[in-house]
Structures are given as structure tokens and as C-alpha cells.
Amino acid sequence: MPDHPDLPDRPGDDAGSGLPPELEQVLRRLTGGAGLDPQMVQALKDMGVDRVDPAMLEMMAGQVQAMFTGAAGDTGEPFNAALATDTARKVVAAEGDTVVADAARRQVDQAVQVAELWLDQVTAFEAPGITTHAWSRAEWVEATMPTWRDLVGPVAEGVGRAVGDAMRAQIAELGQGGIPEGMLPEGLLPPGVDPAAMLGQMEPVLARMSGSMFGLQVGQAVGALASETVSGTEVGLPLVADRSVALLPANVEAFAEGLEVDLDQVRLYLAVREAARVRLFAQVPWIGPQLLTAVRDYARDITIDTDRIESALQSVDPSDATALQSALQDQLFRPDPSPSQRAALTRLETYLALVEGWVDVVAERATRGHLPQAASLAEAIRRRRATGGPAEKVFSGLVGLELRPRRLRDAANLWAALESARGQGGRDAAWGHPDVAPTAADLDDPLGYVERVDASEDSALDSALDQILREGEQ
């Protein structure tokens, strides 16, 4: 193995240790270039370190070096967002991400222009301006990561607190009764080292490691989502800050495979849905913040189940990085939501259903008569959601909830009934203020909601007429 440039060459230093070169470099740096203790080497092998995936070990080694040299810095953020972005980009690169060709960009531009014309005929909401993007997966990652950082920040804070609490508990146990027998492999620590003092000194480092590990998980999740999502806001959240209509041509093509529908029709249909969603977020300024607030409120009250994490770690081979990550993700959160989480979840499910239900109705009105296979495409979208779309997988791991508009059919029925009774303008006017927007109870009784809206409008009209008559008499 080539020697580290910062360290002197020592004959017999680590020759034939059998440890991965990346790990040897880290150990030599931490020991100031001293030779590796044979007992420590054997202990690390017994732990399975020599069988860890080389790519993951190299990344972990880089993180450890950065932590000890201060390169990572203390940004005050609950997790390492730069690592998350870098990891997500590597995930999409591994999937074969490529730069979007000029021809594909022109196709997206044309599809969005047509979609906007169709939407002008079926909604009172105006387009915020035709700003169109044809993004690669990496471009989607870069554009949406700031919103992801805000969404999952509360979860990262909870994970960090749990790591700190567990660390302090271990230190307290060591301080009371010394290191339990078998807790650390024999020979791992040099003679005379106080484990409690060592763990106490390492607590800040472990907190930073927690932030890096969570950043790694965020990056893997967002990268996986970028490999599947077809547009900027398909997840139902305002992830794109500039109110633009964005499609991912590579993912659109993948979605179209097997549908037996012409790709141009698929692109147009998805452009209509995305443009409708962008109009809604732009013209109804309260709905986007309410959605994001509901997610953050749910995440803020998350309880990390340290007992389940410890149990999962005991049952997983530490050399199997994939199984280890899966166990941690599956066991991270306590299964029973708190009352405040249930309230936040109800708001989130209601708003998601209202958004996607409105988009379903408007897209159907905009595409019928234009796209011969619009009904088939709408059914494909419903199947995609019913089987758990890409957003559900991400939020299940990162926030511990299923991001699925469960009441989508009820919401679509409500918007259709309101449109039938009051026209397109009356349908869209229901978004005017969160206090008058449909609620979860209204989804139980769409026709009753329409009747209440009519009665309220009639009452308001009668009051206005009475006022006019009184003023005329004076």
C-alpha cells in the first residue's frame, strides 16, 4: 500500500494487515503514523470491517478524516446537506443520468406551451409565466434540495438528539460500573485508556457523524426519487422554488414504456398535470406553505425509538452495509403517532387530496377532446399512486409517514360537484382562503359541502341586497 504523504515510512508498519487501504490510511493518521497493533487489526476483522463494501468504506473514511481534521466544519445545520446533494447526484449518476439533449428540451417547451393553452380554457387560474425546464435527474436534485433540507431538518434534529442521549447514557453506565465485559473486543483500546473519558470526548464527533449519516440517507432517498419522478412537483409538494413547469424527459420516457400510448401524448398529458399544479401553487399562495408546514409539524414531534435501533443492530451482520441501512431505516421511528402528529397527518392528507383531486379534474377537462388516450393515461396515474408512488418510499424512510392522498377520489368528486353547481370560477374560488377551503369533514360529504357553499353565497347576496335597499331608503 502506498504510504500516506503526511506520515513517515515505517518498515513493517501495516504490511499484510488485510484491512482495506482506505481504513489503513485513517488508522495511520489517527495514530500519528505508528504501526498497527496486531490485536486491534484482528479485532477489526472480527467485527467484519474487512468485508464492508469498498465504496461505502471509502466515503466513510473521508467523512472520518474530515471530522478529525475539522474540514467538515460546524454549519449549525441538523444534517450535512452538502453530503446529501453529493450523494443524490452519485445515485442518479449510477442510474445512467445524462445531459438533456436540445431536441428533448424543444419537445418539453412545445408540450408545455400547448398544455398552457388548454388549461386557459378550463381554469380561472392564470399561468404565472411560461418558464419551462427539461431537467436531467441531477438538475432536479439541485433544484429541489433546498426544500428537502427544510422538510427533513426536524427529523435530523430528532436523530441527533437520540444519538446524543444514547451516548450520554452509555457514558453514565461506564462511569458507574466500568466497561461491561464483552462490550468492546479485547485489545481494541490501548492499556490505560479510560473508555468513559474517551466516549465523552467523542460525543461531539459522533453528533457530527450522525449529521453525516442522515445526510447520506437523505441523499440516497432523494437520488432514488429523482430516478423515478416525472416532473418537478409530482410528489404534490411545491419543491420547485421558481414556479416553473419542469419535466424530466428520461423519466417520462421510462413511464411511457409499456403503456402502449404514444410518447407525445404521454408528454403532453404530464405537462398538463404539472402546469396545472404550478398554477395552483402560484395562484393559491397559502396551500404550498400549509403542505410544507404539515410535513414539518409531523416531523418535529417524531420520537426516535432507540431500543428498536439497538435491537436491529444486534440482529444484522455489520459487514452487510445494505442490510444495516435497511434495518436502521425500518426501525428508526416509534410506530404510534402522537396526537399532534395525527392532527398534522390529517391536514397533510386532506391538502394532498384536495391538490391532486383538483389536478385530476382540471387535467381531465383540459385533455378530453385533444388526447385520444387521456383516459388511459389518467388510469395509469391512478395505478402509479395506488401502488405507492416514489414520494411514499422517500417519506416513509425519512419522515416515518406515507405521503399518499388517500382521499383522492372523494376530493375529485367534491371539485366536480362544485364545478357542476357553480362553474369553473366557483370551483376555483373555493381555494380563496384556508378558512373557507374544503376540510376533511367536507370530503365525507361533497354534496353537503356544495349545498353549504350555495347557502352561504345566497345569505351573503341577501345581506348585500338588504344593505343596498337600506342605503336607498336613506
C-alpha positions as a printed NumPy array, in Angstrom:
array([[  0.   ,   0.   ,   0.   ],
       [  1.42 ,   3.497,  -0.812],
       [  2.263,   5.451,   2.298],
       [  0.214,   8.445,   3.336],
       [  2.074,  11.61 ,   2.183],
       [  1.846,  13.194,   5.633],
       [  3.364,  10.245,   7.512],
       [  6.838,   8.739,   7.679],
       [  7.56 ,   5.367,   6.19 ],
       [  7.853,   2.654,   8.853],
       [  9.128,  -0.785,   7.914],
       [  6.578,  -3.45 ,   8.631],
       [  4.047,  -0.748,   9.533],
       [  0.914,  -2.413,   8.259],
       [  2.136,  -4.789,   5.6  ],
       [ -0.147,  -7.756,   5.285],
       [ -2.716,  -6.431,   7.743],
       [ -5.544,  -7.478,   5.458],
       [ -7.51 ,  -4.3  ,   6.171],
       [ -8.846,  -2.173,   3.303],
       [ -6.336,   0.528,   2.235],
       [ -8.839,   3.306,   2.982],
       [ -9.17 ,   2.143,   6.574],
       [ -5.412,   1.763,   6.986],
       [ -4.92 ,   5.373,   5.909],
       [ -7.418,   6.609,   8.507],
       [ -5.879,   4.49 ,  11.286],
       [ -2.363,   5.626,  10.466],
       [ -3.425,   9.261,  10.537],
       [ -5.142,   8.843,  13.893],
       [ -2.129,   7.047,  15.404],
       [  0.363,   9.584,  14.094],
       [  1.982,   7.045,  11.807],
       [  2.54 ,   4.387,  14.456],
       [  2.369,   0.765,  13.417],
       [ -0.956,  -1.019,  13.645],
       [ -1.388,  -3.166,  16.723],
       [ -1.966,  -6.802,  15.611],
       [ -4.655,  -7.275,  18.283],
       [ -6.524,  -4.194,  17.062],
       [ -6.284,  -5.403,  13.471],
       [ -7.702,  -8.799,  14.459],
       [-10.469,  -7.151,  16.48 ],
       [-11.491,  -5.047,  13.462],
       [-11.543,  -8.162,  11.293],
       [-13.688,  -9.942,  13.861],
       [-16.124,  -7.031,  13.57 ],
       [-16.301,  -7.631,   9.795],
       [-14.68 ,  -4.333,   8.806],
       [-12.553,  -6.051,   6.165],
       [-15.728,  -7.203,   4.391],
       [-17.515,  -3.826,   4.172],
       [-18.362,  -2.548,   0.689],
       [-15.242,  -0.639,  -0.527],
       [-17.212,   2.307,  -1.952],
       [-19.064,   2.866,   1.319],
       [-15.862,   2.413,   3.324],
       [-14.056,   4.979,   1.186],
       [-16.868,   7.501,   1.73 ],
       [-16.944,   6.776,   5.475],
       [-13.167,   7.126,   5.657],
       [-13.367,  10.512,   4.001],
       [-16.019,  11.619,   6.458],
       [-13.97 ,  10.425,   9.452],
       [-10.89 ,  12.247,   8.189],
       [-12.93 ,  15.427,   7.667],
       [-14.36 ,  15.203,  11.178],
       [-10.973,  14.822,  12.832],
       [ -9.266,  17.483,  10.716],
       [-12.098,  19.981,  11.094],
       [-12.768,  20.109,   7.352],
       [-16.451,  19.374,   7.823],
       [-16.966,  22.47 ,   9.927],
       [-19.891,  23.294,  12.159],
       [-22.608,  24.791,   9.989],
       [-25.29 ,  24.633,  12.656],
       [-27.475,  22.526,  10.342],
       [-29.051,  19.316,  11.678],
       [-27.549,  17.256,   8.856],
       [-24.896,  17.531,   6.188],
       [-26.822,  18.977,   3.24 ],
       [-23.742,  19.167,   1.028],
       [-23.172,  15.437,   1.53 ],
       [-26.852,  14.795,   0.796],
       [-26.634,  16.655,  -2.501],
       [-23.392,  14.938,  -3.487],
       [-24.787,  11.509,  -2.602],
       [-28.01 ,  12.119,  -4.54 ],
       [-26.017,  13.139,  -7.6  ],
       [-23.934,   9.965,  -7.323],
       [-27.107,   7.863,  -7.06 ],
       [-28.564,   9.307, -10.261],
       [-25.205,   9.053, -11.999],
       [-25.134,   5.341, -11.177],
       [-28.551,   5.036, -12.849],
       [-27.112,   6.444, -16.07 ],
       [-28.157,  10.101, -15.889],
       [-27.285,  12.138, -18.977],
       [-27.486,  15.764, -20.096],
       [-30.836,  16.547, -21.702],
       [-30.45 ,  16.937, -25.457],
       [-31.605,  20.09 , -27.241],
       [-34.252,  18.125, -29.134],
       [-35.749,  16.879, -25.851],
       [-35.765,  20.417, -24.45 ],
       [-37.658,  21.663, -27.501],
       [-40.197,  18.85 , -27.129],
       [-40.814,  19.803, -23.491],
       [-41.128,  23.51 , -24.378],
       [-43.703,  22.733, -27.051],
       [-45.664,  20.383, -24.796],
       [-45.861,  22.972, -22.01 ],
       [-46.964,  25.71 , -24.413],
       [-49.815,  23.519, -25.652],
       [-50.7  ,  22.491, -22.093],
       [-50.953,  26.123, -21.008],
       [-53.317,  26.908, -23.896],
       [-55.575,  24.   , -22.949],
       [-55.563,  24.984, -19.263],
       [-56.564,  28.555, -20.106],
       [-59.902,  27.151, -21.223],
       [-60.699,  25.129, -18.093],
       [-59.489,  27.084, -15.063],
       [-59.753,  30.608, -13.708],
       [-56.148,  30.449, -12.546],
       [-53.664,  32.126, -14.849],
       [-50.224,  30.818, -15.651],
       [-47.524,  32.532, -13.555],
       [-45.402,  32.86 , -16.688],
       [-44.226,  30.203, -19.087],
       [-40.898,  29.193, -17.571],
       [-40.101,  25.682, -18.698],
       [-37.348,  23.3  , -17.69 ],
       [-36.328,  19.974, -19.208],
       [-34.197,  18.634, -16.396],
       [-31.827,  15.774, -16.014],
       [-32.149,  13.88 , -12.745],
       [-29.126,  15.686, -11.313],
       [-30.671,  19.06 , -12.173],
       [-33.854,  18.066, -10.358],
       [-31.764,  17.145,  -7.308],
       [-30.047,  20.543,  -7.288],
       [-33.298,  22.457,  -7.77 ],
       [-35.273,  20.666,  -5.056],
       [-32.641,  20.007,  -2.38 ],
       [-33.227,  23.347,  -0.541],
       [-36.849,  22.335,   0.081],
       [-35.841,  18.821,   1.14 ],
       [-33.411,  20.345,   3.617],
       [-36.22 ,  22.315,   5.258],
       [-38.611,  19.358,   5.261],
       [-36.384,  16.747,   6.868],
       [-34.44 ,  19.091,   9.137],
       [-36.711,  18.398,  12.152],
       [-36.187,  14.647,  11.724],
       [-32.431,  15.078,  11.565],
       [-32.572,  17.103,  14.779],
       [-34.502,  14.276,  16.446],
       [-31.977,  11.694,  15.276],
       [-29.138,  13.851,  16.541],
       [-30.787,  14.203,  19.952],
       [-31.333,  10.443,  20.132],
       [-27.693,   9.754,  19.338],
       [-26.609,  12.253,  21.986],
       [-28.966,  10.803,  24.601],
       [-27.804,   7.259,  23.892],
       [-24.2  ,   8.382,  24.083],
       [-24.7  ,  10.103,  27.434],
       [-26.487,   7.026,  28.781],
       [-23.54 ,   4.833,  27.79 ],
       [-21.123,   7.262,  29.434],
       [-23.19 ,   7.219,  32.63 ],
       [-23.131,   3.405,  32.699],
       [-19.373,   3.351,  32.176],
       [-18.885,   5.907,  34.916],
       [-20.881,   3.833,  37.414],
       [-19.594,   0.335,  36.819],
       [-16.779,   0.454,  34.343],
       [-16.87 ,  -1.028,  30.866],
       [-19.161,  -4.089,  30.682],
       [-17.426,  -7.339,  29.831],
       [-17.564,  -8.069,  26.12 ],
       [-18.745,  -4.575,  25.167],
       [-15.505,  -3.875,  23.263],
       [-13.235,  -6.502,  21.687],
       [-10.136,  -7.306,  23.706],
       [ -7.132,  -5.306,  22.587],
       [ -9.153,  -2.661,  20.722],
       [ -8.119,   0.076,  23.19 ],
       [ -4.531,   0.669,  24.361],
       [ -3.78 ,  -0.107,  28.024],
       [ -4.658,   2.656,  30.472],
       [ -7.285,   4.328,  28.272],
       [-10.444,   5.317,  30.156],
       [-13.383,   4.301,  27.891],
       [-15.79 ,   6.726,  29.591],
       [-13.429,   9.665,  29.113],
       [-12.82 ,   8.634,  25.516],
       [-16.551,   8.4  ,  24.753],
       [-17.156,  11.754,  26.403],
       [-14.574,  13.393,  24.18 ],
       [-16.045,  11.706,  21.123],
       [-19.638,  12.809,  21.747],
       [-19.358,  15.964,  19.57 ],
       [-17.691,  13.907,  16.855],
       [-20.477,  11.331,  16.963],
       [-23.055,  14.113,  16.716],
       [-21.365,  15.251,  13.521],
       [-21.228,  11.658,  12.322],
       [-24.977,  11.435,  12.94 ],
       [-25.497,  14.507,  10.763],
       [-23.342,  12.969,   8.065],
       [-25.136,   9.62 ,   8.24 ],
       [-28.515,  11.326,   7.98 ],
       [-27.249,  13.451,   5.1  ],
       [-26.18 ,  10.243,   3.392],
       [-29.658,   8.771,   3.895],
       [-31.336,  11.939,   2.577],
       [-29.103,  11.893,  -0.472],
       [-29.854,   8.251,  -1.228],
       [-33.603,   8.827,  -0.849],
       [-33.718,  11.988,  -2.969],
       [-31.496,  10.349,  -5.57 ],
       [-33.866,   7.384,  -5.77 ],
       [-36.824,   9.746,  -6.118],
       [-35.043,  11.698,  -8.863],
       [-34.681,   8.434, -10.76 ],
       [-38.462,   7.945, -10.823],
       [-40.335,  11.264, -10.633],
       [-41.546,  12.589, -13.97 ],
       [-41.888,  16.279, -13.109],
       [-40.901,  18.995, -10.701],
       [-43.807,  18.657,  -8.275],
       [-45.261,  15.214,  -8.964],
       [-44.994,  14.428,  -5.249],
       [-47.722,  17.03 ,  -4.61 ],
       [-45.429,  19.468,  -2.782],
       [-44.053,  22.795,  -4.082],
       [-40.476,  21.568,  -4.37 ],
       [-39.528,  23.947,  -7.206],
       [-38.949,  27.463,  -5.937],
       [-39.267,  29.475,  -9.161],
       [-42.828,  28.422, -10.073],
       [-41.636,  26.833, -13.31 ],
       [-43.015,  23.855, -15.198],
       [-40.377,  21.13 , -15.182],
       [-40.346,  17.687, -16.773],
       [-37.645,  15.004, -16.648],
       [-37.542,  13.587, -20.211],
       [-35.682,  10.398, -19.259],
       [-38.25 ,   9.546, -16.582],
       [-41.149,  10.498, -18.837],
       [-39.883,   8.003, -21.393],
       [-39.495,   5.333, -18.712],
       [-43.053,   5.958, -17.519],
       [-44.358,   5.669, -21.078],
       [-42.769,   2.265, -21.611],
       [-45.367,  -0.481, -21.524],
       [-48.37 ,   1.88 , -21.629],
       [-48.995,   1.352, -25.337],
       [-49.556,   5.095, -25.626],
       [-47.724,   7.404, -27.995],
       [-44.844,   9.195, -26.208],
       [-46.018,  12.595, -27.442],
       [-49.399,  12.04 , -25.779],
       [-47.711,  10.942, -22.545],
       [-45.505,  14.048, -22.544],
       [-48.472,  16.336, -23.213],
       [-50.608,  14.744, -20.508],
       [-47.86 ,  15.018, -17.882],
       [-47.183,  18.599, -18.976],
       [-50.853,  19.456, -18.393],
       [-50.768,  17.97 , -14.894],
       [-47.548,  19.719, -13.955],
       [-48.636,  23.068, -15.389],
       [-51.952,  22.801, -13.523],
       [-50.156,  22.093, -10.258],
       [-47.798,  25.028, -10.799],
       [-50.753,  27.351, -11.469],
       [-52.43 ,  26.197,  -8.28 ],
       [-49.338,  26.757,  -6.126],
       [-48.797,  30.18 ,  -7.722],
       [-52.39 ,  31.452,  -7.559],
       [-53.252,  29.984,  -4.147],
       [-50.336,  31.288,  -2.062],
       [-51.414,  29.598,   1.168],
       [-51.635,  25.976,   0.001],
       [-47.916,  25.357,  -0.58 ],
       [-46.822,  26.669,   2.839],
       [-49.645,  24.73 ,   4.526],
       [-48.472,  21.479,   2.932],
       [-44.859,  22.034,   3.949],
       [-45.872,  23.12 ,   7.451],
       [-47.936,  19.961,   7.93 ],
       [-44.923,  17.806,   6.986],
       [-42.626,  19.752,   9.312],
       [-45.171,  19.639,  12.157],
       [-45.379,  15.876,  11.817],
       [-41.604,  15.509,  11.679],
       [-40.974,  17.852,  14.6  ],
       [-42.805,  15.578,  17.038],
       [-41.174,  12.362,  15.855],
       [-39.831,  10.084,  18.577],
       [-36.732,   8.073,  17.748],
       [-37.009,   4.507,  19.038],
       [-33.502,   3.849,  20.373],
       [-34.491,   0.455,  21.816],
       [-35.637,  -0.796,  18.429],
       [-32.482,   0.561,  16.779],
       [-30.277,  -1.29 ,  19.266],
       [-32.279,  -4.49 ,  18.716],
       [-31.975,  -4.129,  14.947],
       [-28.231,  -3.598,  15.126],
       [-27.786,  -6.744,  17.197],
       [-29.531,  -8.857,  14.569],
       [-27.697,  -7.546,  11.485],
       [-24.286,  -8.516,  10.146],
       [-22.221,  -5.297,  10.412],
       [-20.353,  -6.206,   7.245],
       [-23.608,  -6.102,   5.231],
       [-23.967,  -2.371,   4.618],
       [-27.249,  -2.675,   2.728],
       [-28.919,  -4.78 ,   5.427],
       [-27.6  ,  -2.448,   8.117],
       [-29.031,   0.642,   6.451],
       [-32.357,  -1.109,   5.798],
       [-32.637,  -2.168,   9.438],
       [-31.914,   1.329,  10.699],
       [-34.43 ,   2.865,   8.313],
       [-37.151,   0.373,   9.192],
       [-36.602,   0.655,  12.951],
       [-35.954,   4.394,  13.267],
       [-39.343,   5.75 ,  14.327],
       [-41.82 ,   4.771,  17.008],
       [-44.899,   3.332,  15.29 ],
       [-47.578,   5.183,  17.287],
       [-48.024,   8.855,  16.28 ],
       [-48.694,  11.457,  18.957],
       [-51.961,  13.489,  18.998],
       [-50.196,  16.446,  17.377],
       [-48.774,  14.146,  14.697],
       [-52.22 ,  12.721,  13.975],
       [-53.582,  16.256,  13.577],
       [-50.722,  17.177,  11.234],
       [-51.232,  13.95 ,   9.269],
       [-54.944,  14.696,   8.832],
       [-54.152,  18.179,   7.497],
       [-51.489,  16.8  ,   5.196],
       [-53.674,  14.034,   3.765],
       [-56.564,  16.469,   3.264],
       [-54.481,  19.102,   1.482],
       [-52.739,  16.499,  -0.675],
       [-56.073,  15.019,  -1.672],
       [-57.505,  18.453,  -2.474],
       [-54.496,  19.391,  -4.609],
       [-54.311,  16.14 ,  -6.539],
       [-58.104,  15.86 ,  -6.822],
       [-58.254,  19.351,  -8.331],
       [-55.403,  18.49 , -10.709],
       [-57.233,  15.307, -11.769],
       [-60.431,  17.218, -12.568],
       [-58.702,  20.075, -14.375],
       [-56.429,  17.739, -16.361],
       [-59.429,  15.68 , -17.468],
       [-61.247,  18.825, -18.642],
       [-58.141,  20.128, -20.421],
       [-57.221,  16.939, -22.295],
       [-60.583,  15.487, -23.318],
       [-61.175,  16.206, -26.962],
       [-57.427,  16.694, -27.502],
       [-55.718,  13.478, -26.387],
       [-57.406,  10.282, -27.636],
       [-55.882,   8.211, -24.819],
       [-56.302,  10.698, -21.975],
       [-58.499,   8.253, -20.035],
       [-55.871,   5.521, -20.265],
       [-53.193,   7.928, -19.044],
       [-55.366,   9.024, -16.126],
       [-55.798,   5.381, -15.154],
       [-52.021,   4.835, -15.366],
       [-51.516,   7.743, -12.961],
       [-54.076,   6.25 , -10.548],
       [-52.299,   2.882, -10.635],
       [-48.964,   4.577, -10.017],
       [-50.357,   6.257,  -6.905],
       [-52.228,   3.197,  -5.664],
       [-49.103,   1.038,  -5.673],
       [-47.145,   3.607,  -3.71 ],
       [-45.504,   6.293,  -5.78 ],
       [-41.898,   7.39 ,  -5.472],
       [-42.724,  10.033,  -2.867],
       [-44.178,   7.47 ,  -0.485],
       [-40.938,   5.481,  -0.378],
       [-38.908,   8.603,   0.389],
       [-41.124,   9.916,   3.155],
       [-41.592,   6.515,   4.734],
       [-37.861,   6.335,   5.341],
       [-37.108,   9.98 ,   6.092],
       [-40.169,  11.191,   7.972],
       [-41.884,   7.968,   9.002],
       [-45.148,   8.646,   7.167],
       [-46.823,   7.594,   3.942],
       [-47.239,  10.56 ,   1.619],
       [-50.313,   9.312,  -0.207],
       [-53.511,  11.261,  -0.977],
       [-55.762,   8.548,   0.427],
       [-58.942,  10.554,  -0.128],
       [-58.192,  11.492,  -3.69 ],
       [-61.434,  10.102,  -5.11 ],
       [-63.502,  11.996,  -2.539],
       [-61.654,  15.212,  -3.349],
       [-62.115,  14.774,  -7.096],
       [-65.847,  14.173,  -6.551],
       [-66.061,  17.338,  -4.444],
       [-64.395,  19.516,  -7.081],
       [-66.534,  18.011,  -9.845],
       [-69.73 ,  18.601,  -7.861],
       [-68.724,  22.178,  -7.088],
       [-67.933,  22.788, -10.758],
       [-71.294,  21.349, -11.79 ],
       [-73.121,  23.64 ,  -9.385],
       [-71.104,  26.835,  -9.693],
       [-68.975,  26.533, -12.827],
       [-65.202,  26.67 , -13.179],
       [-64.989,  30.042, -11.453],
       [-66.969,  28.818,  -8.448],
       [-64.862,  25.67 ,  -8.264],
       [-61.599,  27.59 ,  -8.187],
       [-62.957,  30.278,  -5.847],
       [-63.113,  27.642,  -3.078],
       [-59.324,  28.   ,  -2.829],
       [-59.712,  31.662,  -1.845],
       [-58.786,  31.272,   1.818],
       [-57.813,  28.351,   4.089],
       [-60.748,  29.172,   6.383],
       [-63.282,  28.524,   3.603],
       [-61.451,  25.73 ,   1.745],
       [-62.893,  22.208,   1.991],
       [-61.952,  20.235,   5.086],
       [-61.603,  16.546,   5.906],
       [-65.245,  16.569,   7.05 ],
       [-66.304,  18.064,   3.702],
       [-64.631,  15.165,   1.9  ],
       [-67.038,  12.88 ,   3.758],
       [-69.99 ,  14.747,   2.239],
       [-69.108,  16.516,  -1.044],
       [-72.721,  17.27 ,  -1.964],
       [-73.371,  18.659,   1.501],
       [-70.35 ,  20.938,   1.082],
       [-71.732,  22.274,  -2.213],
       [-75.108,  22.926,  -0.567],
       [-73.439,  24.789,   2.302],
       [-71.448,  26.905,  -0.155],
       [-74.638,  27.745,  -2.053],
       [-76.453,  28.628,   1.147],
       [-73.565,  30.811,   2.278],
       [-73.462,  32.612,  -1.07 ],
       [-77.225,  33.155,  -1.025],
       [-77.031,  34.542,   2.505],
       [-74.216,  36.885,   1.521],
       [-76.193,  38.033,  -1.526],
       [-79.316,  38.688,   0.583],
       [-77.284,  40.717,   3.059],
       [-75.77 ,  42.788,   0.253],
       [-79.213,  43.465,  -1.251],
       [-80.616,  44.468,   2.139],
       [-77.742,  46.897,   2.592],
       [-78.368,  48.444,  -0.833],
       [-82.093,  48.836,  -0.086],
       [-81.422,  50.469,   3.283],
       [-78.994,  52.908,   1.737],
       [-81.583,  53.731,  -0.959],
       [-84.244,  54.477,   1.648],
       [-81.915,  56.908,   3.413]])
